[in-house]
Amino acid sequence: MAKHLLEASLMGFILFLALMIDRLHHYIRELRLRRKGMEAIKKQNRGFEDGKTSSSAEIKSMEEEMAVLGAKLKQLESEIETKTKEAKAAETNAEALRK
């Protein structure tokens, strides 16, 4: 009787230890994944911080590019207006010639 009680107690203790080992393994794996995620976020954050110092030069170049593109846009709009006026004039001439 005592032997069966001892065996049952040992089985219970082994099951408990197996459960504890399983949970610890799960927590360690989760901790490792979270650390990898944190490292990736820290690298990304460092990249943004490094980008801030060089971004002022980029902003100036982008503003200059925007000014150049704005001038080109105005030029193209004026060309479109002149071409539409020419097309309307040609259309009216064509209608006048038909009559």
C-alpha positions, 0 to 999 in steps of 0.5 A: 500500500505504501509503495503504491502511494509513493509511486502515485506521489512520484507520478504526480510530482513528475507530471507537475515538473513536466508541466512546469518545464513546458510552461517555462519553455513556452515563456522563454520562447515568447521572451526570445520573440519579444526581444527580437521584436524589440531589437528590430524596433530599436534599430528602426528607431535609430534609423529614424533618429539618424534620418532626422539629421540628414532629413533637413538637407533632404527637405531643402532639396525636395523644396527646390525640386518642388519649386522647379516642378511648380515652374514646369507645371505653370509653363505646361499649363500656359502651353495647354492654354495656347494649344487649346486656343489654337485648336479652337481657332482651327476648329472655327476656321474649319467650320467657316470653310465648310459653310 
